[in-house]
Amino acid sequence: MLVKLFRIGFVTALSAATACGQAPPPPAATPGAESQGTADKGANTATAGKGAEEAAQGADKGGAPRGAAEGDGERIGVAGGAFRGANDDNPGSGFPVRTVAPAEAGTWTGGNEVDTGEGAKSPVPVTAADPSWGSPKAPVTIVAFSDLECPFCARASGTLAELAKIYGKDQLRIVWKNFPLPFHKNARPAAEAAMAVFKQKGAPWFWAYHDALFAGRIDPQVIDGSLPRGITRKTVDATLASGEIGKKIDEDIELGKKIGVTGTPAFFINGVFLSGAQPIDKFRAIVDEQIAAGRKATAGGTTPEKVYATLSAKNYQKPEDRPGFAGSAAAAEDTKTVWRVPVDGSPARGKNTALVTLVMFTDFQCPFCVKVTPTLEQLARDYGDKLRIVYKNNPLPFHKDAEPAAELALEARAQKGDAGFWKAHDLLFAANGKLAPEDLEGIAKNLGLDLKKASDAIEKKKYKDRIEQDQDLADDVQASGTPHFFINGRRLVGAQPIEKFKALIDEEITKSEALVKKGTPAAKLYDTIIKDGKTTTLEKVKAIPAFTKENPTRGPANAKVTVQIFSDFECPFCKRVEPTLAELEAAFPGKIRFVWRNKPLPFHKNAMPAALAAMEAYKQKGNDGFWKMHGAFFQDQTQLDRAGIERTATALGLDGQKVLAAVDGQTHKALIDADIKAGEDVGITGTPAFVINGYLVSGAQPLAKFKKVVNLALKEAK
């Protein structure tokens, strides 16, 4: 019975975290998707450039933020512990068990053209020596720095395969660069073998072998056993003997370091940097923008083979100039600033008289959190009563089992006190990512909990408010990923070596001892230290131009909170946030009025026609007609061309001819332009963006972020 109830809760949690719509399955023998080039240091939720796992949310600003270090990935100099995929969450195992067989090339769709030298003129140079898929005359080139043993790279390989199928060889080229990480002992041998296959049999067989290696965990037997028929270890060794391949791999690594690659996977899309195993929507936003830029360049006289060098030179930013690169590095390395991170009743291990309080924001399914757990246990042993460790919840939305696990841990605390919580904490992390319903049931039994109460806590999300309270705090102190630590208020990000923790702890012990000597009571020591600590606050935008009766709305006209939605029907992030807005509406029944403000982005060719059609639907059938068309457009964003608009209008009982006439004649463009200007007047440059009683929220943020702003607005409205 417990397992059944757990499953109900899990389905609810998963549905809240899953983005709408999926791309087509990957084709055979094409490049696949990769993971992030940030670090084996942590996991992110909603903002760019912070940690190693990300919720895949953001603003469609013509591409992900430049230099964003988001997504999943591994960094140089940080040992293993990565994971990939829905069926392989165990950071220790990484890949599923596999059957080794020689690589087989399927139908080659990547063309046979070779870069004639123009690609070498780019700041991210491409030559005929690089394995590639697609035409060098394509308007968009994705250069992928990858590691064949990196599980995040394996995850991202599927995304690249989907992109190849969606765009085809004449619009997209995908180029491989070797970036084997030093702590992956099989990565360099795999890269050498793959490049030997490329030299012997060309690109189709390189990508086939690439796919075979990414099918599961690799070792020497897999590397040799997956070689295409006709190529043996002896062939590989003979090919390597000249040193040419080894030199090429070294050159790729040096190039990557020079242009700011710190881990795998990392991508340059016409020079635009994107880090990690990002969702396909993030790639598509940049690719779509660059296709439009490529067309403009060729229309202006740039020959197709020169488009990549031209656009990448324009788009490329030096590492130190990238907002995400510089900002995230500074935030991660800033150990001097003291942040106000109150204990506020959270579970604590250690005395409140400890000289040092370490607050951790964590996620039971995060592999980096699993990895750092032994370090924290060692710190507790080494420092004894001088150290207190405080737990804060931050289950990330893309970890489907993290929130149910957090609910179970808090229920253990309710039933058996702090000792019960910490025992649950230890067992959950000891499960090493295996947190399926039956696993949680076993842990609940091991803890001696009342199973009915435990199952109810998960199913009904009993501790949802407490979890969201911790997540609000994480937002206030910019702890956007997991694991994230504050040592007497000083930030330390990720699964760092124990020496980094000890350096900060030792400094804080010295400071705290001095405060105690001056008369600060030990029990008030931590509160004294963080009393004037830093925190962030929400700020309002300047007065936004008012919406009118011409703007579609949903919800009571007298609602205390108004959410103005600046959106684009073709924007993938706008689609992603729609279920979140529905949840927000359900969470505050009768208290929110939603107002639609059009912001079709110029590089989305169908966005303006869709906006014109939707406004005509509003004219014909009011709010009901608009929101039905709105829902249909976001349900299937492939149906936004003229034919799709006509089909949708007819299906909704609208006058299809009038809808098409409104599109062709741009009947409602003045209204749309007024919305665009209203957004620009308050600094809105991308979609989705929201103005909530004057507070600006940018991007497809998680529900907790929206609820935080709405609660603040409600409080002010009283």
C-alpha positions, 0 to 999 in steps of 0.5 A: 500500500505504501508503494502505491501511495508513494507512486501517486505522490511521485507522479504529481511531483514529476508532472510538475517538473517536466517540460511540455513536448519532446523532440523527435527520437534521434536518428541512427549514426548521428551526433548525440547530446552532451552534458555540461562543461561546468563542474562536478561541483553542484546542481542548479535550478533556474539561473545561469552560470552556477553549479553543475546541474540545472533545472533547464529554465531560462529566458528566451533572449535569442539564446541562452545567456552568453557564457551560461554555465548551466546544465549537467557536466563535469569539470577539470580537476574534480573527481567523478561522481557524475550520473546520466539519464532517467534510468541511471541516477546512481553516481557510482554506476554512471552507465547501465550494464551493456552488451559490447558489439562492433559499431555499425554505421546506419544511413548517413545523413550528414553529407560529404562536404569538407570545410575548405579552410574558412572555418579555421578563421573562426575564434573557435576554429574548425578544420577538415581534421575535425569529425563533423556532421552536416555541411560547412555551408550550413548557417549554424555550426555547433562545436562540441567539446566532449569526453567519451567517458563523461555521462553528461556528454552521453546525455547531451549526445542524444540532444545533438542527434535530435537537433540533427534530425530537426534541422538537417545537414543544410541548416546545421553542422555539428563538429567534434572536439576532444576534451578528455578529462584527466580523472576519466582514465578511459577518456583519452584511450577512447578519444584516441581510438575514435580519432583513429576510426575517423582517420581510417574510415571517415565521419560516418564511422566516427559517429557510429563508434561515438554512439557505440561508446556512449551506449554505456560505461566504457573500459578497455574491453568496450573500447576495443570491442566496439571498434567497427569491423575491419578495425582492430586494436592493432590497426588503432595502435598503428594509426597512433604510432605517428603521433598525429592523433595524439597531437590533434587531441592535445591541440583540441584540449589546449584550444578548449582551455584557451577559449574558456572550456573548463569541463564537459560538455561545452558548446559553441553555437556560431561562437555563442557559449552554452555549457552542459547537458542542456534541454533541447529548447535551449539549443533551439533558441540559439540555433533559431536565432543564428539561422536568422542571422545566417540568412541575413548575412548571406542576403548581405553578400556573405558566401555560405561557406564564410557565414560560420567564421563571420558570425562566430567572430561576432558572437564569440566572447572571451572567457573573462568577458562572459557574464556567466563565466565571470559572475559565476566564478566570482560568486563561487569563489567569494568566500569573504562575504557573509550572508544572512542564512538563519537556522530558523528551526531547521534540522541541526547536527551539533550544539547551538553553542558551536563556534562554527555553523555550516548550513547546507542546501541539499537534494537527496537525489543530487549525485554531487550531494551524495559525493560530498556526504563523506566529507561532511561526516569527516568534518563532524568527527574532526571538529566535534562540538566546535561544528554544527551542521544544519540541513536546508531543503532544495530538491531540484525540479528535474530530480523526480525523487528528490522532493518525495525523499525530502518529505520522508526525511521531514516525516522521520523528524516529526515521528522520531525527532532530530535523531530520526531525521539524521538517520533518515538523511544518512540512509537516503544518501547511502541509497546513492540515488536509488530513491524509487517508491520501493526504496523509500518504503524500505528506508521507512521500514528501516527507520521504524516509521509509521508507514501509513503516516509516511505514505500520507506525508509523501502523497499529500506533500505534508511538508511542502510549505517548509520545503518552499520556505527553505527554497525561498531562503536559497533564492535570497542568498543566491544558493541556486544549486546543490550542494551549496554551503554557508560556513558562518555565512561564508559561501562554499559551492559544490562537492569541494575537497575537505581542505577547502571546508577546513580552511574556512572552518579554521578561520571561523573558529579563530574569529569566533573564539575572539568574539566569545572572549569579548563577551558574546554568549556562545549560544548567540554566536551564530546569530551575531555573526550573520546579523548584518549579513548580505541577502537579496531583495526583490525590487520593483520595475519602474511604472509599466505602461498600463494594459487596456481592455484590448489585452486578454485576461484570465481571473477576477478583475478585482484580484489583489495580484496581477500577473502580466505575461510577456510571451511569444507563442513560438518561444520554447521557454514560454511553452515550458512555463505554462504548466507552472502558471496553471499551478500558480493559479491553482495555488492562489484561487481567486487571488490572481488575474493574468494579463497577456502582453504580446512579445513576439521575438523577431527571430521566431518567424511564426511568432508574429502571425500567431500573435495576430491570430490570437488577438483576432480570436480575442476580438471574435470570441473574447477571453474564451476564444483567446485562451483556447487558441493560446492553449492550442498554440502552446500545445503544438508549436509546430502548427504556427504557420499559416496552414496551422493557424487556419486549422486551429481557428476552424477547430475552435469554431472561429471565422478562419477567413477573418483570422487569416485576413487579420494575419495577412493584413496585420490588423492587430499589429498596433496592439502588439507593438504597444505591448512590445514597447511596454515591455521594453520601457521596463527593460524586458528584452526576452521571453517569457517575462512577468510583471507581478504587481510591479515585480519583474520575474524573468524566465521560466522560473520554478513555481517556488519563485512565482509563489514567493513573489505572489505572497509578497504582493499579497502581503503588500496588498493588504 
